[in-house]
Amino acid sequence: MNTDGVHDMTLRSEQRASWNERGYFIERGWSQRRVLDAMIRRIVDLARSIDGGNEREDLLVAPETLLANAPTPEGRVSKIFRVMRTEDVFYEWATEPRLLALLADLIGPNVDCFLSQFIFKHPTALGQPWHQDNFYFRMKPRPQVGVWLACSDATAENGPLWVVPGSHLEEVHDNVIGDPRQGANFGYVEIQAADTSAEEQILMSAGDLLIFDSHLRHRSTDNVSDGMRAAMVYHYANADSDGTISFNNDWVEVLRDGQSVHASNEPVPIVWPDWSNRS
Ligand SMILES: O=C(O)CCC(=O)C(=O)O
């Protein structure tokens, strides 16, 4: 295992204030177009390769319910999970020293990336209802930090995120499990009994980065444009966290004692739940 130093960088005062008061902050122009393009190219290659029969026991491909008949493999995909460990472009991005410095300041000196997912939202795809990510994780200690990288512009028409600023100070709400909308994707839940009147739309240009707390209530809207929206999303937590172990997680160590560590890039197969126990 190699170790590298991480920049001794702390959050700027306006980042810290936004994090404390609103539960998120945005870094504009974080990534360059060529990096975003490389991410999209790699996801398209993976979608085509897996569709062509090259099994990947370590990756989870979630289909886009409404687009089962789309002409290309990537056009039928909603999300590909667990890409960080083995795919260089995603690993390099997720372990960049300037990002790790922010994460160390938010989480502490021992950090893992436990969830990585590339999200396509193709034209007509439905948005994800109001939720808090820690409803899924049930994880302690806080915070768990989500980073949402816009790989395309996120416009009012193509299904951007919306957030309720300050809602990260709330506990995890009750959720209605499942999404009754025809064409909704697997795994969606919804917080129905909470005030969303303060909601704000997060419009982003390709390359912008949203950094947000796992208790922040957020949703995305439907893609009513004729172009795709794409994002790469990672979640980080204290390496000693306690919580739900989900089959779409893969705990990849990134920081120990404030130093970056290089994790193994050997694929870790998914351990599937025993679905037969589900009522
Ligand atoms: O990107 C989206 O449309 C929704 C993503 C989201 O809400 C999440 O990953 O928790």
The ligand as an ORCA input file, in Angstrom:
! r2SCAN-3c Opt
* xyz 0 1
  O     -29.332     12.254     -9.958
  C     -30.503     12.042     -9.686
  O     -31.403     12.157    -10.502
  C     -30.883     11.668     -8.290
  C     -29.711     11.281     -7.500
  C     -30.018     11.155     -6.070
  O     -30.938     11.722     -5.568
  C     -29.180     10.330     -5.238
  O     -28.247      9.701     -5.761
  O     -29.438     10.251     -4.026
*
